[in-house]
């Protein structure tokens, strides 16, 4: 139906003539009387030839506030069918309320959206911009906003996964180069004096190659990040739908693998394998209570020991700990109120409210109470020593001059302390995972753990943050084994563990004759009954 809105033209040049009006068909003359030349357009005599020229379309679009409709043209289509299809698509977008006259790429649109987005926290907006810059614009930033469709987003996530594969291959290549560099270094150190210049040159070459390839290492865009990238696009598209800039939120139709990274516990076997090979089983690792205790024992003299203790047992976020003021610490009630956090936006620290629903009151233990009391005493001494140089921030954890700590500094310092301790590696956020596990092992209910960590519900707490420790696994296995009666071993119901809930109903007692019989007698009775049931033994 839109073929009548199409026409064919070319860019050939030649003598031009009037195409309409009383002078139609007459040559157009220049001031000196010579005939003008220019693009022939639809008047080119070679347009009948196949493949010569391109197809265009035009539409008359009603524009609010204008008496006359806007004449909308587009050209460059190889066939009339393509031009008609594009004209129909644009016509439908116009009727849906989309302003088709605006030419704006996805990159331009997302930049404009980010500049005008005011209803989210600064840290969230910084993440949005990071997703746009690193993952969205490189793949679909060139597409016109109106032309964006589901298949474009699917192609983007496929390209991200392909990039992940390339990044992983390159990481393995760097691992090989590292081993080669170490081997050439060993040869140089152990080589003879005569061979050392050659061996040193080989080592230097390997070292330079390794340094160059290490600079090319790229981060893997894991599933969790892909979910966040999709959420960024979905937020932008939803705002565009409401502003009638696009017709549909295509991001809502994209399905991403539901594989979620689960924290893994540093069991004894995993620790032994790590010490032997250096391999870390997973991206998110958690210490057992024993490993956590070893870390705290080794660094009890560290200036921030009380902070590590607080993070390990109560699990606040690092930004919440950095922003904790003394006004929110009640040593008499042994509680800490989490009402603020420190976030880094464009390398600048700003104070902000905690994540939605994260305001909470945390009860501290007796050791944490003593730690905070000692911290208060040391801080008063530091203030007297600093004098006029003291910076009054009112924070709990401060440097010697009273200034607060940057969250990134805590991350780097914790990593260094873990390396010095010789313990299997975890991240600072791993202490938060560990705090959930310790609370679970101590008998805390899922709801209590969720409130302690500042989650909106217990689902994320139980799915992501809580591991069952190895000892509890063994205990549960033995409990399950004891429930099933076997020859010579009647069923028993063990006492419930602290976190297993109400006391179960006791199992029914066995028949007196079976309870009195020994293991061999019990087996003989069962076999005799089986023979009787089959009609092979009439004596029983």
HUQUICOR-V474069 format. One record per backbone hydrogen bond with DSSP energy under -0.5 kcal/mol. NH is the residue of the N-H (numbers start at 0). CO is the residue of the C=O. E is the energy in kcal/mol with one decimal. If there is no record, write none. Layout:
NH,CO,E ; NH,CO,E
This chain:
4,1,-1.6 ; 5,2,-1.6 ; 6,55,-2.1 ; 8,53,-2.5 ; 9,40,-0.7 ; 13,37,-2.0 ; 15,35,-2.0 ; 17,25,-2.8 ; 23,20,-1.6 ; 24,17,-3.3 ; 25,22,-2.7 ; 27,15,-2.1 ; 28,26,-0.6 ; 29,33,-3.9 ; 32,29,-2.4 ; 35,27,-3.3 ; 37,13,-2.3 ; 39,11,-3.4 ; 40,9,-0.7 ; 42,39,-2.2 ; 43,40,-1.1 ; 46,43,-1.5 ; 48,45,-1.7 ; 51,48,-1.4 ; 52,50,-0.5 ; 53,8,-3.0 ; 54,76,-3.3 ; 55,6,-3.1 ; 56,73,-2.5 ; 57,4,-2.0 ; 58,71,-2.4 ; 60,58,-0.7 ; 60,69,-3.2 ; 65,62,-2.1 ; 69,60,-3.5 ; 71,58,-3.4 ; 71,69,-0.8 ; 72,70,-0.5 ; 73,56,-1.9 ; 75,54,-0.8 ; 76,54,-2.3 ; 82,78,-1.7 ; 83,79,-2.5 ; 84,80,-2.5 ; 85,81,-2.2 ; 86,82,-2.2 ; 87,83,-2.3 ; 88,84,-2.2 ; 89,85,-2.4 ; 90,86,-2.2 ; 91,87,-2.2 ; 92,88,-2.1 ; 93,89,-2.4 ; 94,90,-2.2 ; 95,91,-1.5 ; 96,93,-1.5 ; 97,92,-2.5 ; 98,243,-0.5 ; 99,97,-1.2 ; 101,98,-1.0 ; 103,101,-0.7 ; 105,142,-2.4 ; 106,140,-2.1 ; 108,104,-2.7 ; 109,105,-2.8 ; 110,106,-1.8 ; 111,107,-2.2 ; 112,108,-2.6 ; 113,109,-2.6 ; 114,110,-1.9 ; 115,111,-1.4 ; 116,112,-1.0 ; 117,115,-0.8 ; 124,120,-2.4 ; 125,121,-2.0 ; 126,122,-1.7 ; 127,123,-2.3 ; 128,124,-2.3 ; 129,125,-1.9 ; 130,126,-2.6 ; 131,127,-2.5 ; 132,128,-2.7 ; 133,129,-2.6 ; 134,130,-2.2 ; 135,130,-1.5 ; 136,131,-2.7 ; 138,135,-1.2 ; 139,135,-2.7 ; 140,136,-1.7 ; 142,139,-1.3 ; 144,103,-3.4 ; 146,143,-1.3 ; 147,143,-0.7 ; 147,144,-1.1 ; 151,148,-0.8 ; 152,148,-1.3 ; 153,149,-2.4 ; 154,150,-2.1 ; 155,151,-1.8 ; 156,152,-2.3 ; 157,153,-2.0 ; 158,154,-2.3 ; 159,155,-2.1 ; 160,156,-2.1 ; 161,157,-2.4 ; 162,158,-2.4 ; 163,159,-1.9 ; 164,160,-1.9 ; 165,161,-2.1 ; 166,162,-2.5 ; 167,163,-2.6 ; 168,164,-2.5 ; 169,165,-2.2 ; 170,166,-2.1 ; 171,167,-2.1 ; 172,168,-2.0 ; 173,169,-2.3 ; 174,170,-2.0 ; 175,171,-1.9 ; 176,172,-2.3 ; 177,173,-2.4 ; 178,174,-2.0 ; 179,175,-2.4 ; 180,176,-2.6 ; 181,177,-2.3 ; 182,178,-2.1 ; 183,179,-2.3 ; 184,180,-2.0 ; 185,181,-2.3 ; 186,182,-2.3 ; 187,183,-2.0 ; 188,184,-2.3 ; 189,185,-2.2 ; 190,186,-1.4 ; 195,191,-1.3 ; 198,194,-2.5 ; 199,195,-3.1 ; 200,196,-1.9 ; 201,197,-2.1 ; 202,198,-2.2 ; 203,199,-2.7 ; 204,200,-2.2 ; 205,201,-2.2 ; 206,202,-2.6 ; 207,203,-2.4 ; 208,204,-2.2 ; 209,205,-2.3 ; 210,206,-2.4 ; 211,207,-2.2 ; 212,208,-2.3 ; 213,209,-2.4 ; 214,210,-1.3 ; 215,212,-0.9 ; 216,213,-1.3 ; 221,219,-1.3 ; 225,221,-2.2 ; 226,222,-2.2 ; 227,223,-1.6 ; 228,224,-2.5 ; 229,225,-2.4 ; 230,226,-2.1 ; 231,227,-2.2 ; 232,228,-2.3 ; 233,229,-2.8 ; 234,230,-2.4 ; 235,231,-2.2 ; 236,232,-3.0 ; 237,233,-2.5 ; 238,234,-1.9 ; 239,235,-1.9 ; 240,236,-2.6 ; 241,237,-2.2 ; 242,238,-1.5 ; 243,240,-1.5 ; 244,239,-3.4 ; 245,239,-0.9 ; 249,247,-1.4 ; 251,248,-1.2 ; 252,249,-1.5 ; 253,250,-1.3 ; 262,463,-0.7 ; 263,283,-2.7 ; 265,285,-2.7 ; 266,264,-1.9 ; 270,266,-2.5 ; 271,267,-2.3 ; 272,268,-2.2 ; 273,269,-2.4 ; 274,270,-2.5 ; 275,271,-1.5 ; 276,272,-2.6 ; 277,273,-2.5 ; 280,278,-0.5 ; 284,282,-0.5 ; 285,263,-2.5 ; 291,287,-2.4 ; 292,288,-2.4 ; 293,289,-2.1 ; 294,290,-2.3 ; 295,291,-2.2 ; 296,292,-2.4 ; 297,293,-2.4 ; 298,294,-1.6 ; 299,296,-0.9 ; 301,298,-1.3 ; 304,301,-1.9 ; 307,303,-2.3 ; 308,304,-2.5 ; 309,305,-2.0 ; 310,306,-2.8 ; 311,307,-2.5 ; 312,308,-1.9 ; 313,309,-2.3 ; 314,309,-0.7 ; 314,310,-1.1 ; 320,316,-2.0 ; 321,317,-2.3 ; 322,318,-1.2 ; 323,320,-1.1 ; 325,393,-2.4 ; 327,324,-1.5 ; 328,325,-1.7 ; 329,327,-0.5 ; 329,334,-2.7 ; 330,328,-0.7 ; 333,329,-1.1 ; 334,329,-2.0 ; 335,361,-2.7 ; 336,327,-2.8 ; 337,335,-0.5 ; 337,359,-3.1 ; 338,336,-0.8 ; 340,351,-2.2 ; 341,318,-1.4 ; 342,349,-2.5 ; 344,342,-0.6 ; 344,347,-3.0 ; 347,344,-1.5 ; 349,342,-2.5 ; 351,340,-2.5 ; 357,354,-2.7 ; 359,337,-1.4 ; 361,335,-3.6 ; 363,333,-2.2 ; 368,364,-2.1 ; 369,365,-2.0 ; 370,366,-2.6 ; 371,367,-2.5 ; 372,368,-1.9 ; 373,369,-2.5 ; 374,370,-2.4 ; 375,371,-2.3 ; 376,372,-1.8 ; 377,373,-2.6 ; 378,374,-2.5 ; 379,375,-1.8 ; 380,376,-1.7 ; 381,377,-2.3 ; 382,378,-2.1 ; 383,379,-1.9 ; 384,380,-2.0 ; 385,381,-2.4 ; 386,382,-2.0 ; 388,385,-1.8 ; 389,386,-1.5 ; 390,400,-3.7 ; 391,389,-0.7 ; 392,390,-1.0 ; 395,323,-2.6 ; 397,395,-0.8 ; 398,402,-3.2 ; 401,398,-1.8 ; 404,396,-0.6 ; 408,405,-0.9 ; 409,405,-1.4 ; 410,406,-1.8 ; 411,407,-2.4 ; 412,408,-2.8 ; 413,409,-2.6 ; 414,410,-2.1 ; 415,411,-2.1 ; 416,412,-2.3 ; 417,413,-2.3 ; 418,414,-2.0 ; 419,415,-2.3 ; 420,416,-1.7 ; 421,417,-1.0 ; 421,418,-0.6 ; 422,417,-0.9 ; 429,426,-0.6 ; 430,426,-0.6 ; 430,427,-1.2 ; 431,427,-0.6 ; 431,428,-0.6 ; 432,428,-1.5 ; 433,429,-2.7 ; 434,430,-2.3 ; 435,431,-1.6 ; 436,432,-2.0 ; 437,433,-2.9 ; 438,434,-2.3 ; 439,435,-2.2 ; 440,436,-2.7 ; 441,437,-2.0 ; 442,439,-1.3 ; 443,438,-2.6 ; 448,444,-2.2 ; 449,445,-2.6 ; 450,446,-2.2 ; 451,447,-2.2 ; 452,448,-2.2 ; 453,449,-1.1 ; 454,449,-2.6 ; 460,456,-0.6 ; 461,457,-2.6 ; 462,458,-2.7 ; 463,459,-2.1 ; 464,459,-1.0 ; 464,460,-0.8 ; 465,460,-0.9 ; 466,464,-0.6 ; 468,466,-0.6 ; 472,468,-2.2 ; 473,469,-2.2 ; 474,470,-2.4 ; 475,471,-2.8 ; 476,472,-2.2 ; 477,473,-2.4 ; 478,474,-2.3 ; 479,475,-2.3 ; 480,476,-2.1 ; 481,477,-2.1 ; 482,478,-0.7 ; 482,479,-0.7 ; 483,479,-0.7 ; 483,480,-0.8 ; 484,482,-0.5 ; 485,488,-2.7 ; 488,485,-2.3 ; 491,481,-2.6 ; 493,491,-0.6 ; 499,496,-1.8 ; 514,510,-2.6 ; 515,511,-2.1 ; 516,512,-1.0 ; 521,517,-2.3 ; 522,518,-1.8 ; 523,519,-2.2 ; 524,520,-2.2 ; 525,521,-1.8 ; 526,522,-2.2 ; 527,523,-2.3 ; 528,524,-2.2 ; 529,525,-1.8 ; 530,526,-2.2 ; 531,527,-2.3 ; 532,528,-2.2 ; 533,529,-1.4 ; 534,530,-0.5 ; 534,531,-1.2 ; 535,530,-2.5 ; 536,530,-0.7
